[in-house]
């Protein structure tokens, strides 16, 4: 792509859950495409590692997306540091509790909703305020499970369905806010969380081969592949894209 204009040239973009996995890979993609990146993660050490990987175009903030005061303060700090905000990738999330509905604790449910759904709402609230009328863009990380069901994952599936509803509703407000809102829906992506906590879980061993088979490309995805999709949605090349659900799932939900 020699000579090509960077997709995010000089834009200021927040990435939540930037300390590892999809968030880290996306932040690196955004920086390579010219963005100045504000890294949010509740794990300060891993977030700083991401900042070091990217270099001078990134700054790191310790932020708990499930806590409104933490989100409000971090977004305000970004404005102070960079002077503006142009986009955000709301990626922070946790995996399912791996329990049947009958066995799911209310505490498991509340934790999932607090991070994977309420966390997206809180980030969008303050990001939209910061970008009001500027032509900014938000991309939310939902999941292929946001449009289908899955056993042992009712908490995760419900939260990711909620992210899609929130994305679509906020997209309908673009005429008032000037902010485009879209979502990416990844399939199974080979992040440390997936490899260590899910694929490394003996309870899932028998399900791995069928899951690979359902991804009709014949493999699981890589974190940077989701980052590339989010990058395009945040860029001016997607200026007429609003309320879209972009599956990045190797054909997982096509069946």
C-alpha positions in Angstrom: 0.0 0.0 0.0 2.9 2.3 -0.7 1.8 5.9 -1.1 -1.7 5.1 0.1 -3.2 7.7 2.5 -3.6 6.2 6.0 -7.2 5.4 6.9 -7.1 7.1 10.2 -4.6 9.9 9.5 -4.2 12.1 12.6 -7.5 10.9 14.1 -7.7 10.5 17.9 -9.2 7.1 18.7 -10.0 5.4 22.0 -9.6 1.6 22.3 -11.0 -0.1 25.4 -9.7 -3.4 26.5 -6.4 -2.4 24.8 -4.1 -4.4 27.1 -4.4 -7.7 25.1 -6.1 -9.6 22.4 -8.3 -7.8 19.9 -7.9 -4.5 21.7 -4.1 -4.6 21.5 -4.1 -5.7 17.9 -6.7 -3.1 16.9 -4.7 -0.3 18.6 -1.6 -1.3 16.7 -3.6 -1.4 13.4 -5.1 2.1 14.1 -1.6 3.5 14.9 -0.2 2.0 11.7 -3.1 3.8 9.9 -2.1 7.1 11.3 -4.2 7.4 14.5 -3.2 8.8 17.8 -4.5 6.1 20.1 -5.9 6.4 23.7 -5.5 3.0 25.4 -8.1 2.1 28.1 -7.7 -1.0 30.2 -8.2 -1.9 33.9 -4.9 -3.8 33.9 -2.4 -0.9 34.0 0.6 -3.2 33.4 -0.7 -4.9 30.2 -2.0 -1.6 28.9 1.5 0.0 29.3 2.9 -3.0 27.4 0.6 -2.1 24.5 1.7 1.6 24.7 5.3 0.5 24.5 4.6 -1.7 21.5 3.0 1.3 19.7 5.3 4.1 20.8 4.8 7.8 20.8 1.4 7.9 19.1 -0.3 6.1 22.0 -1.0 7.0 25.6 -2.5 4.7 28.3 -5.2 5.2 30.9 -6.3 2.8 33.6 -10.0 2.6 33.2 -12.8 0.3 34.4 -15.5 0.5 31.8 -18.1 -0.7 34.2 -17.5 2.3 36.5 -19.1 5.6 35.3 -16.7 7.9 37.2 -13.7 6.0 35.8 -15.0 6.3 32.2 -15.9 9.9 32.5 -12.5 10.8 33.9 -10.6 8.9 31.3 -12.5 10.4 28.4 -12.0 13.9 29.8 -8.3 13.2 30.2 -8.1 12.1 26.5 -9.6 15.5 25.5 -7.1 17.3 27.7 -4.2 15.3 26.3 -5.1 15.3 22.6 -7.4 18.2 22.2 -10.3 16.3 20.7 -11.8 12.8 20.1 -12.6 11.5 16.6 -13.4 7.8 17.2 -13.7 4.9 19.6 -13.5 1.1 19.5 -15.5 -0.2 22.5 -13.9 -3.6 22.7 -13.5 -4.4 26.4 -15.2 -7.6 27.5 -15.1 -10.8 29.4 -15.9 -14.4 28.5 -19.0 -16.4 29.5 -19.3 -18.2 32.8 -19.7 -21.5 31.0 -22.8 -22.5 32.9 -26.3 -23.6 31.9 -29.0 -21.0 32.6 -30.2 -23.1 35.5 -26.8 -23.0 37.1 -25.9 -19.3 36.4 -25.5 -17.2 39.5 -27.0 -13.7 39.6 -23.5 -12.5 40.4 -22.2 -14.0 37.2 -25.0 -12.4 35.2 -24.4 -9.0 36.8 -20.7 -9.1 36.2 -21.2 -9.9 32.5 -23.8 -7.2 32.0 -21.7 -4.7 33.9 -18.7 -5.0 31.7 -20.0 -6.3 28.3 -23.1 -4.2 28.0 -23.2 -1.4 30.6 -19.5 -0.8 29.9 -20.3 -0.2 26.3 -23.2 2.1 27.2 -21.0 4.2 29.6 -18.2 4.6 27.1 -20.6 5.6 24.3 -22.3 8.1 26.6 -19.1 10.1 27.2 -17.6 9.4 23.8 -20.7 10.8 22.1 -20.7 13.9 24.3 -17.0 14.5 23.4 -17.7 14.0 19.6 -21.0 15.8 19.4 -21.4 17.4 16.0 -17.9 16.6 14.9 -18.6 13.7 12.5 -17.0 11.1 14.8 -17.5 7.4 14.7 -17.9 4.6 17.2 -17.4 0.9 16.6 -18.7 -1.5 19.3 -17.4 -5.1 19.5 -20.3 -7.4 19.7 -20.0 -11.1 18.6 -21.3 -13.6 16.2 -23.1 -14.8 19.3 -24.9 -11.4 19.2 -27.2 -12.7 16.4 -27.4 -16.4 17.3 -27.6 -18.6 20.4 -25.1 -20.9 22.1 -25.3 -23.3 25.0 -23.4 -22.5 28.2 -23.3 -18.9 27.2 -26.6 -17.3 28.0 -25.0 -14.4 29.9 -22.6 -13.7 27.1 -25.1 -14.1 24.3 -27.6 -11.8 26.1 -25.0 -9.1 26.6 -23.8 -9.3 23.0 -27.4 -9.1 21.7 -27.7 -6.1 23.9 -24.7 -4.4 22.3 -26.3 -4.8 18.9 -29.5 -3.2 20.1 -27.6 -0.4 21.7 -25.5 0.1 18.5 -28.6 0.3 16.3 -30.5 2.6 18.6 -27.5 5.0 18.9 -27.0 4.9 15.1 -30.6 6.2 14.7 -29.5 9.2 16.7 -26.7 10.2 14.3 -28.8 13.0 12.8 -28.8 14.6 16.3 -25.2 13.7 17.4 -23.2 13.7 14.2 -21.7 10.4 15.3 -21.8 7.2 13.3 -22.2 4.0 15.3 -21.5 0.5 13.9 -20.5 -2.9 15.3 -18.2 -5.7 14.4 -19.3 -9.3 15.1 -16.2 -11.5 15.4 -16.3 -15.3 15.3 -13.9 -17.3 17.4 -10.7 -15.2 17.5 -7.4 -16.6 18.8 -6.8 -14.2 21.6 -5.0 -15.2 24.9 -8.4 -15.3 26.6 -9.8 -17.7 24.1 -6.7 -19.9 23.9 -6.1 -20.1 27.7 -9.6 -20.0 29.2 -11.8 -21.6 26.5 -9.8 -23.8 24.2 -7.6 -24.8 27.2 -10.8 -25.8 29.1 -11.3 -29.6 29.0 -15.1 -29.0 29.0 -14.7 -27.5 25.6 -12.3 -30.1 24.1 -15.0 -32.0 22.2 -16.5 -28.8 20.8 -13.3 -27.4 19.2 -13.4 -29.4 15.9 -17.1 -28.7 15.3 -16.5 -25.0 16.0 -13.6 -24.9 13.4 -15.9 -26.7 10.9 -18.6 -24.0 11.4 -16.1 -21.3 10.4 -16.4 -22.1 6.7 -13.0 -20.5 6.0 -11.6 -23.4 7.9 -9.9 -21.7 10.8 -10.3 -19.4 13.7 -9.6 -15.7 13.2 -6.7 -13.5 14.2 -7.1 -10.4 16.4 -5.7 -8.0 13.7 -8.4 -9.2 11.3 -11.0 -7.7 13.6 -8.9 -4.6 14.0 -8.7 -4.0 10.3 -12.5 -4.2 10.0 -13.0 -1.8 12.9 -10.4 0.5 11.3 -12.3 0.8 8.1 -15.6 1.5 10.0 -13.9 4.3 11.9 -12.4 5.8 8.8 -13.9 8.4 6.4 -14.0 5.6 3.8 -17.0 4.3 5.7 -18.7 7.8 5.9 -22.1 6.5 4.7 -22.0 3.4 6.9 -24.2 3.7 10.0 -26.0 1.1 12.1 -24.1 -1.7 10.3 -23.3 -5.1 11.8 -20.1 -6.3 10.1 -19.5 -10.0 10.7 -15.8 -10.9 10.9 -16.4 -14.5 11.6 -15.0 -16.7 8.7 -18.6 -17.6 7.8 -19.6 -18.7 11.3 -23.0 -17.1 11.2 -23.7 -17.7 7.5 -25.0 -21.2 8.3 
